[in-house]
Amino acid sequence: MNLSELKESIDKKDMYSLIVNFAKEFEESFINFDKISLPEEIEIKGKIRRLSPVQNIVIVGMGGSAIGGDIVLSYLYKKIRKPVFLVRNLVLPGFVDENTLLVGVSYSGNTDETLLAFIEGIKRGVYPVIITSDGLLQKVANKIRVPVFDLPEGRPPRTSTAYMLSALLHILEKSDTVTLDRHEILSSISSLSKVLEEYASLSDETLPVQVARKIKGTVPLIYAYKPYTPIGYRFKTQLNENAKYHAFFGELPEVDHNEIMGWEGKLYGKYLPVFLLGKYGERDVKMIIDYWENLLKGENIEYIKIEGAGENLLSDMLYLLVTCDMISYVLALLESRDPTPVGIITKLKEYLLNNTSLRQRVLSEINTL
């Protein structure tokens, strides 16, 4: 069967549409979320939380609900005027206090780690903001009446990245942490639409199909460098979740100091290095990649380079993001795997719900608000 036929027989919940509509969803949510305000004052149980004294931003989330924070921070790294931290944990760092704006991000609204960290922040006096589609986090929002950026319901968290990016961009601007370049953002979305139109054909001539065919049967080792590190990591997780496929990620230049030595030893697997190369990275890192290429060629090891094609940093990052998302989708088809379900993760969540006290702690903490 060709890819279009595989799509019809395998992609039961239409992951395809969620990928190819990324640009449209980003544009619509970016415009709509601009209308949501962050009030200067929020009162919770008689205590006033103020926006103006905020000195740092903390984003708390897990899995597909956290990747948007990684991407936004990498894009705005040289522009942000306040410290911004991403926490993947149920415990907040010690500095979080009344001078912190805390963003709780959970697509389902039922991520126990995020809920516990968020409620802990409320007790410390933070200025709270929520990004969710439903669940207990929405219940918290309703109870304490804080700003909420609503996500569309009924889809995998990893497919809501466009909405999360939009929400986080606006939260950072409305908290006086950054000044957004709206022209750059909207022009990047426009460019991305054209890329997705090309990829939507699932033609053998498109880059995602060609790369997916090369990856099939190998163990991809994905390498990226700042500011493209989050895209490389997302590529790894998309291969895991969409294609149900093992993949590993390393950040340059850190891997120059450890992982590179693995190529000197015996290779026990069919490893395929995959480099994500953006147009806006540091020159020295690109020189390091030249060294890696010469090393791999000398060992007769095949590798792949996926190069950015954007007119600015955001456009470049988004180009690589949707390209890698589509590669993971095509690989799922080639592997005869429905890209949407994540059965083991679902079973693990059910196991934790039934065998740990986390949920009871969450419910107990919500009752104290």
N, C-alpha and C positions, 0 to 999 in steps of 0.2 A: 504494500500500500504506500501511496505517496503521503506527504505530511498532512495535506488537507484531509485525506481520508482517515489518517491516524487521529487527527484532531477530533473529527466527528465521532469516532468510536471510543476514544480514551478520555477526552477532556469532558467528563460528565457535567461538571459544574461551571464550565466556561471560564476557566482561568485566563484563556486567551483574551477575552474582552477586557478583563481587569488590567491586563498588561498594556494592550494597545490603546486604552483610554487614559493612560497616565497623564498625558499633556492636557487633555480636556479637563480632567478632574483637578489638576494643579491650578489651571487658570481660573476655573469656576470657584474653587475654594479660596484661592488667594484674594479674589474680588469680594466674595461673601464674608470672609473672616475679617476683612478690613473694617466691617461695620460693627464688630464687637468691641466694646470699650472695656478698659480696666479702670474702674472707679478709683478715685484718690483714696477713699476710705472704705473699708469693709469691717462690719461689726460682727464678732463671733462670741457669743456668751458674754456680752457686755464689754468685751475688749476690742478696741479699735486697732485695725491693721492698716498702715498707711503705705502708699505706693512710693511717695517722694523720697523717703529715707533709704530705699532699697539700694544696697551696695553690691550684692552678688545674686546670681541666678543659679538655682539648682534644679535640674531636670531629673526626675526619678522614673524609671521604667525598665521593662525586661523584654528580651527577645525582639520580635518585630515591632513592638511599641517603643523601643529605645533607639532603633537605627536612625529615625528621623533626626533625633538630637545629635547623633554623631555627624550626620551629613551637614546640618546647619552650622554646627560649630566649626567644622572644617572649612566650609565656604566662607564664613565670616571671621575666621581666625585673626586676620590682620586688621579687622575693622571694629571689633567689639571694644567697648569702653569700660566694661566691668568684667570681673571674673565670672565665668560660666562653667559649671561642672555638670557632668552626667553621672548619675549614680545608678548602678545595677545591683541593688542590694536592698535588704529590708531594714537596714540601719543607716541613718544619716551621719555624715561627718560632724565632728564636734563644733565647727564654726557656724552651723546653721542656727539662726536666731531671728529676732524681729527685724533685722536688716536684710533678710533673705526673701526673695520671691521664689516660691517653690511651685514647680509645675509637675503635677501628677499625670503621667501618661499611661493609660491602659486601654487598649482597644476594647476588650470585653468588659472592662470595669471590674473584673473579678480576680485580678492578679494579686495574690495575697501579699507578696513582697512589696509591691508598689503601694498597696493600701496601708500596710503597717508603717512604712516609711513616711507616707503622706500625713497620716494621722499624728505620727510623732512630731512632724514639722508643725502641724497646727498647734499642738500643745506647747511648742517652743515659741510661738508667736509670729510665725512667718506670714507673709502675704501669699495666699494660696490661689492657684489657677489650675483648672482641670481640662484635660483633653481625653474624651472617651466617647463610646457609642451607647453605653448602657451600664447595667450591673450595679454592684455595690458602690463603685466610685460615683456613679450618677446619683445614687441614694445619698451619699455624703454631700455632693454638690447641692442637692435639693434641701438637705437638712441645715446646712450652714450658709447657703445662699452666696456662693462664690462664682466668679466668671467661669463659663464652660464653653469650650469649643467642641461642638457636636460632630462626631464622625458618623458616616453611614453605617447602618446595621447590617448584619448577616453576611459577612465576608471574612476571609482570613486576615489577621492583623497585618501581615506582610504586604497586602495589596492596598493598604490605606496610607502608604508612605506619602503620597502627594498631599493628602489632607493634613498629615502631621507636619510636613515641611511648612505648609502655608500657616498653620496655627502657630508654630514656633517662631517663624519669621516675624509675624505680627506681635507676638508676646514680647520678643526682644526689642522691637521698635517701640512699642507702647510703654515699655519700662525704661526707656531712654538708655538702652544698652547699645543700640546701633541705629544708624540711619540707612534705611533700605534704598537701593537704587531700583525703583520700580520699572524704569525703562529696561534695565538689564534683565530683570526677572521676567518681564513679559516677552521680551524679544527672545530670551532663552527658551521659553515655553513654545513660542511660534516655531523656532528652529526644530525643537523636539518633535512637534507635530509632523513635520515632513519626514523625519527619520522613522517615526512609528508607522506612517503610511507605507513606507518602503518595506518595513519589516512585516507588516500585516499580511503580505502576500505569501509568507512562508516559502518563498522561492529559494531554490538551491543556490542562486547567485548571491543571496544576502549573507552578510558577515555572520549573523547568529547561527544560521544553518551550517555554514562551513566550519565554524569553530566547534559547534556541538558534535559534529561528525568526527572531528579530530579528537575530542575529549573522550568520546565513547570508548570504553575498554581500557582506559588509563586511570591513574590516580592523579588528579590535577593538584598541583602545588601553586597557589595563587600568590603573586607578589605585587604589592603596590606601595606607594610612598605618599607622604603628606603633600598636598591636601586630598589625595585620592584614596587614602587608607580606608575610610568607611565604605567606599564603593567596592574595594577588594574584599573586605570582610563580608559585605552584603552578598557579593557574588558567591562566596563560600557557603553562606547560609541558604541562599536561594537554590544552589545545587543540592544541598542537604534536604530542604523541605519540598521543593518542586519535583526534583528528579529522584529523590530518595537515594542519593548518591554520595559516597564519601569524597570530601574535598578538604583541603587544608590551606591555611592562610598564614603568610608571614609578611612583616612590614620591613621595608627597606628604609634606612640602611642598617637597622638592628640585626637582620639576618646575616649581614656581612661578618658579624662577630660570633656566629655560632652555626646556624643551619648550613651555611655555604660549605662547611667541612664535610657534610654528608656526601657530597659529590666526589670526594676523594676515595670513599670506601666502596664496598660492594653494594650494588643496587638490588634490593630484594623485592622490588615491585616495579611495575611499569609506570614510572612517574613522568608527568608532563608538566614542566614549568610553564606558567601562564603569567605574563607580565602585563599589567595595566599601565599604560603610558599616557599621561595627560600632557597638555601643551603648556601648563603653567607651573610646573614643579621647579625645584631648585636645579641649577645647572650641574652642580656636583653630583646629585643623585643620578642624573642621566648619564654621567660619565661612569658611575658605578655599574649601571645596567650594561653599558658597553663592555665592561670587564666580564660581567656574568655571561653575556653572549659569547665572548671569545672562549671562556671556560667551557661552556656547554658544547660549543662547536668542536673544541679540542677533544672532548669526551664522546663525540658523535651522539649527543643527546638532543632529541627533537624538542623544540619549545615553540610557544606561541606568543606573539605580541598583539595586544588589542589597544589601538591608539585612539585617543580622543579626537573629536572633530568639531569642537565648539568655538564660537567667536569670542567667548569670555569664560572665566573660570566656572561659573554656574552652568553655562551651556555645555562646557566640556564634561563636567561631573555628571550632568543629567544624561548626556549622550552615552557615557560609559555605563551608567546605571541601567538604562533601558536596554542597552545592548546585552549586558550580562543577564538581565532578567529574561530576555528572550532566548538567550543561549540555554539557560536552565530549563525553560519551557520546552524548547525543541528537544533537548536531551531527555526530558521526561517522556516525550512521544516516542523517541527512538528506543527508550528502555521499556516501553509499554506500561508506563506508570501514570496513573491519574495524578496530575500535579497539585490538586487542591487538598485532599485529605492528608492529615499528619497523624496517623493512627497511634503511633507509639507515644507521641507527645500528649495526645488526648488521654490515653490510658495512664500515663504517668500522673497527669493532673488529677485524674479520678482516684488513683492510688494515694496521692498525697492528701487529697481531701478526706479520704476515709481512714487514713492511718497516721495523720499528724494532728497537732493541736493548732496549726496555723489559722485555719478558718475560724475556729472558736475564738482565738485571740482577736482576729479581725472584727468579728461580730461584737465581741465584748468592748473593743475600743470604739467602734461606731456608736454604741449605746452611750458612751461617755460624752459625746459631742453635744 
